[in-house]
Amino acid sequence: MNEQNNNSTKDTVLFGLSKTLFWDVDLDDLDAERNALFVIERVLTRGTWDEFKGTLSFYGKTKVAKLASQIRYLDDIVLEFCVTYFKQPKNTFKCYIQKQLTPSHWNY
């Protein structure tokens, strides 16, 4: 039964995601629920629109929004997308708060 559960988890992790998103990890060790933050971060930072929609349908918009706000680094464009799409204030995102704590000298 454990092997069957492991196979179903492996299949659900991919839920239409490209294997190139996870080029640096072993897909056999990737668990959809346990590694949800990691999966969502990869999709937001490197995924396509279709992969984002697949992630939303798998996890649900509420969970994706909650986990996206816990990501430590998002570039400015992805952060603005998340703020707009999930209708959350920018200061609820951990990456924004950390960025404010360590401002860079120049903002390119």
C-alpha positions as CSV (number, residue, x, y, z in Angstrom):
1,M,0.0,0.0,0.0
2,N,2.8,2.4,0.8
3,E,4.3,2.0,-2.7
4,Q,0.9,2.7,-4.2
5,N,0.5,5.8,-2.1
6,N,4.0,6.9,-3.1
7,N,3.3,6.4,-6.8
8,S,0.0,8.4,-6.5
9,T,1.9,11.2,-4.7
10,K,4.6,11.2,-7.4
11,D,2.0,11.5,-10.1
12,T,0.1,14.3,-8.4
13,V,3.2,16.3,-7.8
14,L,3.7,16.7,-11.5
15,F,0.0,17.5,-12.2
16,G,1.1,18.9,-15.5
17,L,4.3,20.5,-14.4
18,S,7.4,20.4,-16.5
19,K,10.2,18.1,-15.1
20,T,12.6,21.0,-15.9
21,L,11.2,22.9,-13.0
22,F,12.6,20.3,-10.7
23,W,15.9,19.6,-12.5
24,D,17.9,19.7,-9.2
25,V,15.7,17.3,-7.1
26,D,14.8,13.7,-7.2
27,L,11.2,13.5,-8.2
28,D,10.8,10.3,-6.3
29,D,11.5,12.2,-3.1
30,L,9.2,15.1,-3.9
31,D,5.9,14.9,-1.9
32,A,3.1,17.2,-3.1
33,E,1.8,18.1,0.4
34,R,5.1,18.0,2.4
35,N,6.9,20.1,-0.3
36,A,4.0,22.4,-1.3
37,L,5.9,25.6,-0.5
38,F,8.9,24.4,-2.7
39,V,6.6,23.4,-5.6
40,I,4.6,26.7,-5.5
41,E,7.9,28.7,-5.3
42,R,9.2,27.0,-8.4
43,V,6.0,27.4,-10.3
44,L,5.8,31.1,-9.4
45,T,9.5,31.9,-10.2
46,R,10.1,29.6,-13.2
47,G,6.8,28.2,-14.4
48,T,4.4,29.0,-17.2
49,W,0.8,30.3,-17.0
50,D,-0.6,26.8,-17.6
51,E,1.6,25.4,-14.8
52,F,0.4,28.2,-12.5
53,K,-3.2,27.3,-13.3
54,G,-2.5,23.6,-12.7
55,T,-1.0,24.5,-9.3
56,L,-4.1,26.5,-8.4
57,S,-6.4,23.7,-9.4
58,F,-4.4,21.2,-7.4
59,Y,-3.8,23.2,-4.2
60,G,-6.6,25.8,-4.3
61,K,-6.2,29.5,-4.5
62,T,-6.3,30.0,-0.8
63,K,-3.5,27.6,-0.1
64,V,-1.3,28.9,-2.9
65,A,-1.8,32.5,-1.7
66,K,-1.0,31.5,1.9
67,L,2.2,29.7,0.9
68,A,3.2,32.4,-1.6
69,S,3.2,34.9,1.2
70,Q,5.7,32.7,3.1
71,I,8.3,32.5,0.3
72,R,11.5,34.2,1.3
73,Y,12.5,35.6,-2.1
74,L,10.4,36.6,-5.1
75,D,11.6,39.1,-7.7
76,D,9.7,42.4,-8.0
77,I,7.6,41.3,-11.0
78,V,6.5,38.0,-9.4
79,L,5.7,39.8,-6.1
80,E,3.6,42.4,-7.9
81,F,1.8,39.6,-9.7
82,C,1.0,37.8,-6.5
83,V,-0.2,41.0,-4.8
84,T,-2.5,41.7,-7.6
85,Y,-3.7,38.2,-8.3
86,F,-4.3,37.2,-4.7
87,K,-5.5,40.7,-3.6
88,Q,-3.2,40.8,-0.6
89,P,-1.2,43.7,0.7
90,K,2.4,43.7,-0.2
91,N,3.4,43.9,3.5
92,T,1.9,40.4,4.1
93,F,4.6,38.8,1.9
94,K,7.7,37.6,3.8
95,C,9.9,38.4,0.8
96,Y,8.8,42.1,0.8
97,I,9.4,42.4,4.6
98,Q,12.9,40.9,4.3
99,K,13.7,43.2,1.4
100,Q,12.7,46.2,3.4
101,L,15.0,45.1,6.3
102,T,18.0,44.9,4.0
103,P,17.7,47.6,1.3
104,S,20.2,47.6,-1.4
105,H,22.2,50.7,-2.3
106,W,20.9,50.8,-5.9
107,N,17.6,49.6,-7.2
108,Y,18.1,48.5,-10.8
